[in-house]
Amino acid sequence: MYLTYNGVAIETQQEKFSFRIDKNSDKLMQNGHFVACMANEFLPYATVAPLAEKTSGSEILPLCCTAEMSDDNVTVTFEKRPGSTILFTVDLYANKCVFDTTIESKNPDKNNSFGAVAVLGNSETCGTQWLYSRLDVMQFVDLNSMIISGARLYSSCYNSADTEFGVYKMTESWCSFGSTWNSRILPSEKLTVTKNEGWYLVSDITEIVKDLIGLNMPRNPGIVMIPIQNDKNYRLISTGDNYFTPQMIEINLKKRG
C-alpha cells in the first residue's frame, strides 16, 4: 500500500476489494475505468480507479473493473489474469487543475470523466482512445500579469511503447460528462507531437496557456491527444484525476522590459 495525495494506492493479486461508506450515497457511477461514489449528480466524494495490471511475464496492461453496492458496502471486482498483480487507487475527490475525459471506439457511448489513467492509442481493451484536456482558468489567476515563455504538460506513464501522439487545439467547447466517441468534437490545428522523456509523456501547451493567462479565451476548450500511428501501441498515462502519479504543468516566465 502506498500513500497518494488524497488517499491510498493498493498493489495486490486479489481480484476483489470491498469497503464501507459512512456517507449516504444511493448511486454509483462507473464505466469500467473508475467507480465513483457520488455526492450529487456531477460530483463524487470518493473514487476507486484501476491503474494497471502486471502479468506474471511482466507485461503492463490496462485494468478494468466493475462494482456493486449493497446497503453501505461496495465491492469492486477487477478483471485480472491469474497470477497477475494489479495497482489501483482509493481516493477522496478533490478539485483538479486539468479537466479531462477519454473517449474510445470500443465503447462509443461512454466517457471517462473520473478515470485516473488513459489508455491512449490503440488497444484491445478500448479500441482507439483519445484524451481531451483543458485547464481550469481559476487555478492560474495569479499569473495574469506575467509573460509566458513556455508551458508543458507532463503525464506519468505506466508502460513503455514507441508511439507518438498528435496534440491538437480544440476550437469548440466539450463536456467531461457528455463527450463520447459517437459525439466527439473534431480538433482544429495541430499544435505539436508528444515527446517521451523518461517515464513522462510531454506535451507543449504554450499556446493554450498564453491564451488562458491573457484572458483571450477564459473558457479555453483546450487540447486533444490523438494517436498518429494505426498500430496496436498505446500508452497508459495519468489523467487529471490521478492522485498517485499526478500530471504536472511546467510554466516558464520571462521578465517584462
N, C-alpha and C positions, 0 to 999 in steps of 0.2 A: 504494500500500500504506500502511496506517495501523496504528499500534500499538493493541492493545486492552489490557485489564487482565491478560490471560493468554495473549496470542497476537498474531495479526495479522488485520486486515480487508483484503480484496482487492477492488479495483474494476477490472473488466476487461470486454472484449467477447468474450473467449474462452468457449466453452461447456464446455470440459473442464479439469479441474485434477487433477494427479497428484502423489502424494507417496509417500515410502517410510517405513516404520515399522521402528525398530530393535527395539522390544519385541515379543516373540512375542504374537500375537493370532490366534486362529483363527476369530474371529467379528466380523462387522459387524452392528450394529443400525441399521436405517434405516426411515423411513416416508414419505419424500418431503419432509419438512420438516427432517430432520437426518440426518447419518451419524455414527455413534459407533463408535470402535474400543474394544472392551470389554476391561476388565481382568478382570472376572468377570461373573456373570450380571446384576448390577444396577448395576455401577459402570464407567463409561468412563474411559479415561485421556486421550483426545483426541476432539474433535468437529469436524465441518465443518457449518456452519449457514448456509443461504441466508437473506439478509435481505430483499432487494427487487430488482426489475428496473425500470429506467428506459428506456422506449421512445424511439424517435427523435422522437416527438411529445411527450416529457417527461411521459408518464403513468407513475405509480408503481404497480406491480403486484406481487402475490405471486410468489415464486420457489420452484420445487420442484427436486428433484434425485434422482438415483439413483447408486449406487456399485457397483463390482466390485473384488474383491481377488484378486490373483494373486501367490502367494508373499508377499513383504513389500511389494508395490506396490499402492496403492489409487488407482483412477481414479474421480473424481466427474464426472458429466455433468449439466449444468444445463439445464432445459427453458426456453430463452430464445427470443425472437423475433429475426429477422435485424436486425442493426444496433443492437440494444439494448445497454445497459450493465448489468452485474449487480454486486451487492455481497454478499459472503459473508465469513464468519469461519472461521479455523482456530485452535482454542484447546486448550490443556491443560485438563483438567477440574479444577474446584476446588469445595469445599463452598460452598453457596449459602445465602442468608438467606431466600429465598422458594422453597418447594417448589410446583411448579405443573404443570399439563398442560392442553392444549386437548383438546376433543372436537368432532367435526364430523359433520354429517349425510351428507355425500357419501362419507365413509369411516367407516361406523358401527362398524367393528370395530377401528379403530386409535386410538392416542392419540399424544401428542407430548411425551414426558417430557423430552427434551433439546433441543427446538427453541428457537431464540433469539428468534423472533417469533411472535406470534399474529395470525391473520387474523380479527380479532374482528368478528362481524357476519354479513352475508350476502354471499357471493361465488360466482362460477362455479367457482373453484378448490376451495373447501372446503364449499360449501353453507352451512348455518348453523353457526357456530362459537361455543362457549362457552369461558371460561377459568376453571378452578379454581385458587385460590391459597391457601396457608396459610403462616404464619411459622414459622421454626424457633425454638422456645422457648429453646434453648441460646444463641442469639445475643443474648438480651435479659435474661440473669440479673442483670446489673449494675443494671438498672432496677427490681428487685423492691421496693425501699424507696421508690420515687418515686411521686408523684401525677401521673397522666397527664391533661393537659387537652385534648389533641387529637393525632391522628395521621393522616397522609395518605400514600398510595402514589402515586408518580409513575412513569408508564410512558412512555418515549420513543415518539414517533410518527414514522413514515416517510412517511406520506401525510396529506393533509388531506381531511376529509369531515364534513359536517354531520350527525352521527349521535350518539345518546346510548345509554348502556348502563345497565341497572339493576344495582346491586351488592347481592347477596342474601347473607344469612347462611346458612351451612350448619350443620345440626344433626347430621349423620351423617358419619363418617369416610369418606374416599375414598383411593384409591391411585393414585400417579402412573403406575404400570405397568398397573394393571387397569382404569382408568376408560376407558370408550368411550361413544359415543353410544347404543349399544344397552343399555349397563348403567348409564347415567347416573343419578346421585342428584339428586333434585329439591331445590331450596332451600326454606328456610322464609320468614322475614320479609325484606322489602325494607328495606335499610339506607339507601340513598341512590341518587342518579343521578350518573354521572361528569360531570366538568367538563373542558372544553377550556381549557387555559392555555398559550398559545404552542404549542410542539411537544411538550406533555405531555398525557396523559390522566390526570386526577387522581381518585382515589377516597378518600373519607373512611372510614378504618378505625379510628376512635377506639374504638368499642365492642369490636372484635376485640382491639385491643392492650390495652385495660383488662382484659379477661378473661384475656388471656395473662399480663400482668405481675402481676396479682393472684393468679395460680395458681388461679383458679376453674376454668379449663379448660386445663390444661397441654398437652393434646393438641388444641388448638383446631382444629376442622375447617375454619376459615377462611371464604372467600367464593367466590362465583362471579359472573362478569360475563356478562350476557345482553343481547343487543340488544333494544331497545324497539321499533324500527320493523321492519316486514316488507319494507322495500325492499332494493335490492341494494347499499346502502352498507356499507362496512367500514372498520376502522382497522387498519393494520399497526403493532403496538405491541411493545415489548420485553417479554421474559419474564424470569424469574429466572435463565435460562441465558444471558443476553445479556451478554457481556464487553466489547462495543464501546460501546453506549449503555445501560448497565445501569439497572434500576429503582432508584429512591431512596425511602427512607422518612423522612418528616419526623415527629418526635415532639416535642411541646411539653410541658414540665413546669411545674408550679407549686409554690411553696414550701409546706411544711406550717405550719399555725398562722396 
